């Protein structure tokens, strides 16, 4: 099994679920589409473990700096390596916690003003629990992780290299935009991981569920969609129209970092729903 070291952590990452999600996808398809790509953990699992399922790969997201980050990693890995090493070294010049908090805040403010993907990468690697959080104005507002220094640049160099190699080997295309701009064909497959109904306040942007369901009804391709499930055995599912899927699975997500952040610090056990519609299998 290939390595699964994440490039960035992301709220609702499917790193722990990727194998189970792909186990439901039988046979092979032309193009793999992922319109809410986030941390790209499902994509990276595919590239490392079962690339024979797809010929082409197209990922997209509403978060433009995130898409630019992936493009930078693919085409200019040394650029992002140098930037991260420089920022990390300045952050960790000494152990003065107040200075480090102020430095992080300055980089975060620069990101919110300029939307530079290099700054996004740094703050994602040094923010609390490595998780993104945006306010209603689309500004990154999570704080500095005071008990950690951020991943060492030597380790980060390796991870960036692994991602860049895979993204180029399979020529993954990254597009900025909403799911509405994704137009798959009948021989394609789509994996969707939209913002969940019970996790508002963390994601970049929001989702109109009725519009999403209408979009899914018109899709000519097979697809799977992750959505709200169970937390500690308590049902958090929302109504998903039965005509848009053929089967609903519960996928074990283990301990939820998101729940730890918004709750009382306790890691809780989560199972998430996977709604699947297959016409070719």
N, C-alpha and C positions, 0 to 999 in steps of 0.2 A: 504494500500500500504506500502511495506517495506521501510526502510530507504535507502537512496542513498548516504550517506556520502562517498566521494571518498577516497581511500587509498592514491593515488597520483593523482595530476592533470596531464593531458596529452594533448598535442596539438591535436585538432580535437576530443576531447572526445565526446562520444555520450550519455552522461548523460541526456541531455535534449531531446534526440530523441529516447531513448530506448523503451519507451512505444509505440510510433508510428511504430518503426521498428518491434517490436514483434507482433503488431496488424496484420501485413501482413502475419504472420506465423500461418496457421491454422492446426489443428490436432496435432498429436504427432509423435516424431521421436526417433530413437535409440540413436545416439550420436550427441551432439552439438560440432562442431569444430569452433574455431576462431583463424586463423593463423596470424593475425596482432593484437594481443590482447591489446597492449598499456595499457591504464588505466583500462581495463576490466569492463567498465561501463555497457555494454550490458549484459555481463555474470552476474554481480552482480544484475542487475535488474531481470534477469530470476530467479536466485536463491531466490530472495526475493518475487517475485510476480507470476511467472508461471512455477515452476519447473516441473509441470506435463507434459510439452511439450517434455521433454527429459529424457532419462534414465542415460546417461553418459555425461561427459564434458571433452573436451580436448582443451587446449589453448596453443598457441605457439607464439614465436616472435623471430626475428633476434637478438634482444638486450639481450645478455646473462645475464648481471647483473640484468635486469628487471625480467627475469624469475627466477633467483636465489632469488630475493626479494620476489616474490610470494611464492616460496617454503619455504622460511624462515618464512614468515607470517603463512603459513599453519602448518608447523611442529615445529617451535620454536618461537612462538609469544613473549615469554618473552625476548628472545635474542634481537629482534629488538626493543622492548620496552625499555630495559635497554640502548641500544646503542643510541637511539634517545634522551632519557632523559639526558644522559651524555653530548652528543654533544650540545643539546639545552641549557643546564644549563651553559656550558662553553661559548657558544656564547653570552648569555645574562647575563654574570657576572657583567656587568656595561653598561652604555649608551654611551660609547666611540665608535662613529660610525666608525672611521677609524680602530680601533682595530677589530671591528666586521666584517668589510669588509675583513680585512686581514685574520681573522680566517676562514671565509667562503672560501676564495681563497685557503687557505692551505688544507682544507678538500676536496675541488674540485680537487686540484692537486693530492692529495692522491688517490681519486677515479679514476682519469684518469691513474694513475700509477698502481694501484692494482685492480681496478674494483670490489671493495668490495660493495655488495648490501646495506650494512648498511650506507655507505657513500652516495650512490645514494639516498636512502630514505631521509636522512637529507638534502642534497642539493636540492632535489625536493620540499621539504617543506619550504625552505628558499630562493629559487631563485626568480628572478623577475617574478611576476605574476604566480609563481608556474608552469612554463612551461619549458620543456626540450628544449635544443638547442645544436646541435652537429656541429662541423666543419668537413671539408673534411677528416680529419684523424680519425674521430670517437670519438673525445674528447668533453666532456661536456664543453661548453663555455659560458653559460648564467651567468649573474652577480647576486650579492646579492640584495635582495629586501630591500632597505634601509629604507623603511617606515614601515616595519613589523618585528616582532620578530620570526615569525614561529609559527605554532600551538602549544598551550601549551601541554606538555606531558600528563597531565591528560586526556585531550580530545583525544589525539592520542592513549592513552592506550585503550580507549573504542572502537575507530574505528578499531584498529588492532584486538581487541578481536572479534568484529562483523565479520570481514572478515575471521579470522582464523576459527571461528565457522562454517560459511557457506561453506568455502572451504573444511573442513573436513566432514561436514554433507553430502555433495554431492560428496565427494572424487574427486575433480577437479584435473586433471592431467595437469602439466605444462611442456612443452617441448621446448628446444632451437633449433631453426632452421628456415628455410624459408618455405614458403607455399608449395614449391615443394615436401617437404617430407611428406605432409599430404595426406593420402590415405583413403578417406571416402568410405563407402559402399552405396548402393542404398537407404537404409532406414535411412540415416543420413541427417543432415542439417548443412550447413556451412554459417557463417556470416563473410564477408570480409570487412575490413576497411583499404585499402592500402594507402600509402602516396599519396596525391592529386597532380595533375599536377601543380596547381597554388600555392602550399605551399612548395616549395623547400627551403632547408636551415634550416629546423627546425627538421626534423625527423632523426632518426638513420637509416642510409642506404638509398637506393633509390629503384625504381621499374622500371622494363622493362615492359611497358604496353602490348606490343605484346606477350611477353612470358606469362604474366598473362592471357590474353585472350585465348591463346592456351590451357593453363591449365584448364580454366573454360569450354571450349568446351568439354574436356574429362571427366569432373566430372560426376559420375553416380548419384549424389545426388542433392536435391534441395538446392538453395542458394540465398542469398541476398548480394549485394555489395554496400557500400556507396562510392560516388565519387563526383567530382566537380559539383556544381549547380549554384545558383544565389546569387549575392551580391548586396543588395539594388536594386533588380529588374534587374540588369545587368547580362546577360547570360555569365557564366564562364564555361559552360559545355565543355567537350572535346569529340571527336568522340569515341563512344563505339560501336563496331560492333553489329548490331541488331540481329545477329544470336546467341548471347550469353545470351540474356535475353528475357523475355516475356512481362515484364511491367516495366516502369520507373515511379517512384513516386518522388515528391518533398517533402522533410521532413523539417519542420521548425526547424532551429537550434538556433533561437533567436539571441542574440548579440555574435559576434565572438571575443574571446580573442586573437586568432591568428592574426586576422586582426588588432586588437588594437595594438599589439606588433610591427608588421611590418609596420604599417601605421603611422598616425599622432596622435594617442591616441584616436581617435573617435571610439566608439563602433558602428559597422554597423550590419544591419540585414541580415542574411544569410539563404538560403534554400539549402539543399544539396540533390543530386540525390541518389535514392535508386533503383538499378537495380535488379530485381527479376526474378528468373526462378523456377517455380514450375511445377512438373510433376505429383505429388501425390494429388494435391488439385483441 
